[in-house]
């Protein structure tokens, strides 16, 4: 049984990880959490992350386990840092853009920047088949559930596992 979908995400504070967990449980897809080699904790880590996002710098990623070329659909999740993609997700997207067949995108943000980050990801990788932008407030209150369900409804038909493939 070869999986047809992969969920790739980075999370600094846990919001994106929480949504990734909800999506992956509903879609039954393989999951790849990105890790970079840069310290991002505390005020200095926040400042570093913000600067990398604004300047659109890449970062050094730890090796990953899954090759996105093996999947029909890749769902990418990122936090928004200063209205931009996080540098770990930007680095991964630039590295794998040629091997992505279909792409879906979700992001978590303090208040805004999701549409700008979506445009940046599409500029790197091409058009997405589905997208979802959630604020931390929606996640904290539980108001995100309907939006996640709608997103899963868009990607789940593309994310089923195929037997014997």
C-alpha positions as CSV (number, residue, x, y, z in Angstrom):
1,X,0.0,0.0,0.0
2,X,1.6,3.2,-1.2
3,X,0.4,6.5,0.2
4,X,-0.8,9.1,-2.3
5,X,-0.6,12.2,0.0
6,X,1.9,13.8,2.2
7,X,1.4,16.6,4.8
8,X,4.6,18.7,5.3
9,X,4.6,21.4,8.0
10,X,6.7,23.5,10.3
11,X,5.6,24.8,13.7
12,X,7.4,27.1,16.1
13,X,4.7,27.6,18.7
14,X,2.4,24.6,18.2
15,X,-0.5,26.1,16.3
16,X,0.5,24.8,13.0
17,X,1.3,21.4,14.5
18,X,-2.2,21.2,16.0
19,X,-3.9,21.9,12.7
20,X,-1.6,19.5,10.9
21,X,-2.6,16.8,13.3
22,X,-6.3,17.4,12.7
23,X,-5.9,17.4,8.9
24,X,-3.7,14.3,8.9
25,X,-6.1,12.4,11.1
26,X,-8.9,13.2,8.7
27,X,-7.0,12.6,5.5
28,X,-5.0,9.5,6.5
29,X,-1.8,10.9,4.9
30,X,1.9,10.6,5.7
31,X,3.3,13.4,7.8
32,X,6.6,15.2,7.6
33,X,7.4,17.8,10.3
34,X,10.2,20.0,9.2
35,X,13.0,20.8,11.6
36,X,15.7,23.3,11.1
37,X,19.1,23.7,12.8
38,X,18.5,27.2,14.0
39,X,17.5,28.0,17.5
40,X,14.1,29.7,17.4
41,X,13.2,29.9,21.1
42,X,12.8,33.1,23.1
43,X,13.0,36.7,22.0
44,X,16.2,36.1,20.0
45,X,14.7,33.2,18.1
46,X,11.6,35.3,17.4
47,X,13.7,38.1,16.0
48,X,15.8,35.8,13.9
49,X,12.6,34.1,12.5
50,X,11.1,37.5,11.7
51,X,14.2,38.7,9.9
52,X,14.4,35.6,7.8
53,X,10.8,35.9,6.8
54,X,11.0,39.5,5.9
55,X,14.3,39.0,3.9
56,X,13.0,35.7,2.4
57,X,16.1,33.9,3.6
58,X,16.4,30.1,3.4
59,X,17.5,28.1,6.5
60,X,19.3,24.8,7.1
61,X,16.8,22.0,7.3
62,X,17.4,18.7,9.0
63,X,17.1,15.7,6.6
64,X,13.5,14.7,5.8
65,X,12.1,11.2,5.6
66,X,9.6,11.5,2.7
67,X,10.2,12.4,-1.0
68,X,7.4,14.5,-2.2
69,X,7.9,13.2,-5.8
70,X,6.3,9.9,-4.5
71,X,3.0,11.6,-3.8
72,X,0.1,12.8,-5.9
73,X,-0.8,15.6,-3.4
74,X,1.3,17.4,-0.9
75,X,-0.4,19.5,1.8
76,X,2.0,22.2,3.2
77,X,1.4,24.0,6.5
78,X,3.3,27.0,7.9
79,X,3.0,29.6,10.5
80,X,3.0,33.2,9.2
81,X,6.1,35.2,10.2
82,X,5.7,38.9,9.6
83,X,3.2,38.4,6.8
84,X,5.4,35.9,5.0
85,X,6.1,32.1,4.8
86,X,8.3,30.7,7.6
87,X,11.8,30.2,6.4
88,X,11.8,26.4,6.9
89,X,8.7,26.0,4.7
90,X,10.1,28.4,2.1
91,X,13.4,26.5,2.0
92,X,11.6,23.2,1.6
93,X,9.3,24.6,-1.1
94,X,12.2,25.9,-3.1
95,X,14.1,22.6,-2.8
96,X,11.1,20.5,-3.9
97,X,9.1,22.7,-6.3
98,X,10.0,20.7,-9.4
99,X,8.7,17.4,-7.8
100,X,5.3,18.7,-6.6
101,X,2.3,17.4,-8.6
102,X,-0.6,18.9,-6.7
103,X,-0.3,21.2,-3.7
104,X,-2.6,22.3,-1.0
105,X,-1.7,25.0,1.6
106,X,-2.7,25.9,5.1
107,X,-1.3,28.5,7.5
108,X,-1.7,29.8,11.0
109,X,-1.2,33.4,11.9
110,X,-1.7,35.9,14.6
111,X,-4.1,38.0,12.6
112,X,-3.1,38.5,9.0
113,X,-0.6,37.6,6.2
114,X,-2.1,34.3,5.1
115,X,-3.1,35.5,1.6
116,X,0.3,37.1,1.1
117,X,2.0,33.8,2.1
118,X,-0.2,31.8,-0.2
119,X,0.8,34.1,-3.1
120,X,4.4,33.6,-2.2
121,X,4.0,29.8,-2.0
122,X,2.2,29.8,-5.4
123,X,5.0,31.9,-6.9
124,X,7.5,29.3,-5.8
125,X,5.6,26.1,-6.5
126,X,2.6,26.8,-8.7
127,X,-1.1,27.1,-8.0
128,X,-2.7,25.3,-5.1
129,X,-5.8,23.1,-5.3
130,X,-7.0,24.2,-1.8
131,X,-6.0,26.7,0.8
132,X,-6.8,27.5,4.4
133,X,-5.9,30.5,6.6
134,X,-6.6,30.3,10.3
135,X,-5.9,32.8,13.0
136,X,-4.6,31.9,16.5
137,X,-7.8,33.3,17.9
138,X,-9.9,30.9,15.8
139,X,-7.8,28.0,16.9
140,X,-7.9,28.9,20.6
141,X,-11.7,29.3,20.6
142,X,-12.3,26.2,18.5
143,X,-14.0,28.2,15.8
144,X,-11.6,26.7,13.2
145,X,-13.3,23.3,13.1
146,X,-15.7,24.0,10.3
147,X,-13.0,25.6,8.2
148,X,-10.7,22.6,8.7
149,X,-13.5,20.2,7.8
150,X,-14.2,22.2,4.6
151,X,-10.5,22.1,3.7
152,X,-10.3,18.4,4.4
153,X,-13.4,18.0,2.2
154,X,-11.4,19.6,-0.7
155,X,-8.2,17.6,-0.2
156,X,-9.4,14.2,1.1
157,X,-10.5,12.9,-2.3
158,X,-7.0,13.6,-3.5
159,X,-5.4,12.3,-0.3
160,X,-6.7,8.7,-0.1
161,X,-4.3,5.8,0.1
162,X,-4.2,3.6,-3.0
163,X,-3.9,-0.1,-2.5
164,X,-1.4,-2.1,-4.6
165,X,0.2,1.0,-6.1
